[in-house]
Amino acid sequence: MKMLSFRRLPATPASCLLCHALCPPSTAEGLCGGCLRDLQQLAVRTEDVCPRCAGVSSGGALCGQCQQKAPPFDALWTSVYYQPPVSGVLHSFKHLRDISLAAPLAVLMKSLPPPWLAEQDFDWVLAMPLSRERRLFRGFNQCEELLRLLAADFAWRPVPQSAVYRRFAPPQSTLAAEERRRNVRGIFETVGNFNNCKVLLIDDVTTSGETLGELSRTLKKAGACSVFAWTLASAKMKKF
């Protein structure tokens, strides 16, 4: 496996954004084939996860939790597991504000799409909103950057930023499971309605799925007929 370097070097038109090796001119979005294959080693397999919540499941069957109580979203898919080297790339993208890494991450998502994507026709696609405070601190919404690149390829219609408001709350990653459920209750508010609309949510990392669930619940209260979710990475550990 190639060792990925995150030290930013002067960009050249034909260099890989991750390992900085020279790439053929036809390489998409500045990602060489070797780095793409390394990142794809963490791909989620449909036979290992529940088709509804993307939780651990045997043979790709509906998990027991979803059989007892289905989540608010109609289906959730994650492309890869949140482990090195993907976790390192995402950290540099989000927390070191290296927006150039949005392109290779979008390429990774496109190479590992949801199994149901080709069958669905979405009215709107929404990047997971950030609170005003979080956006000001980070300077950008990483999910909007991913959606911008994906929408160009899939001809999606993004939901305007002003259509969904998110109030500030502590980051989910800092909380225990029960605290996560309480932390996201009522944090979203829609402006207008989504009557009879099919909506796709785009997020970078999913842990418990509580935030996606609360946003899906809010959108359905606003009239959405179905809500699907596609995230880049899952914090659940890969099964070897």
Residue, then its C-alpha position, 0 to 999 in steps of 0.5 A: m500500500k502506498m504511504l499517503s503524504f499530507r504535507r502540502l507541496p506546490a501544486t502542478p497540473a499533473s500531480c496527485l493531490l495526495c501522494h504528489a506523484l505525476c499523473p497522466p493528464s486524463t486522471a480525474e480531479g487530481l487523484c492518481g490510480g494508486c491512491l484511489r485504490d488505496l482509499q477503496q480498500l476501505a469500501v463498505r460491502t453491501e453484504d456486510v451492512c443493513p440496507r436501511c441503516a448501514g449498520v452491521s448485518s449478516g448477508g446484507a439483511l435488514c438488521g434486528q433494530c430496523q425490523q423493530k423500529a425503522p429509522p426516519f430515513d428510507a435508506l442510508w449508504t456509506s462508501v467507506y469506513y472511517q479508518p486510515p488513510v481515509s480518516g487522515v484525508l478527511h481530517s486535513f480536509k475539515h480541520l486543516r481547511d485543505i479544500s483541495l481535498a474535496a475533489p479526491l474525496a468526491v472521486l472516492m464517493k463516485s467510485l463507490p455509490p449507493p446500490w440504490l442510486a441509479e434507481q432513484d430520481f431526487d427532487w432535491v439534494l441537501a448537504m448536511p447543514l452547519s450551524r452559523e457558529r460552526r460555519l464561521f469557525r471552520g470557514f466553509n461547510q465540507c458537505e457543501e463542497l462534496l455536494r458541489l462536485l457530485a451535483a455537477d456529475f449527477a445533474w442534481r438540484p441542491v437545496p438552497q442554503s437558506a431552506v434549512y436552518r440548524r441551531f448550534a449544539p455540541p459536536q456529536s463526536t464528543l458525546a455518548a450515545e444517549e446524549r447524542r439523541r438528546n443533543v440533536r432533538g429539534i436542531f433543524e428548522t425548514v423554511g417553506n415546505f418539501n411537499n411530495c419531494k424525494v430528498l437525498l442527504i449528503d454528509d461526510v461521516t456518520t457515527s450513530g446516525e442520529t443527526l441524519g435521522e433528526l434531519s430526515r424527520t424534520l424534512k418529512k414533517a415539512g412534506a418530503c415523501s422520502v429521504f435517502a442519505w449518502t455519506l462518505a464514511s462510516a465510523k463503524m469499524k470494518k469487518f476483516 
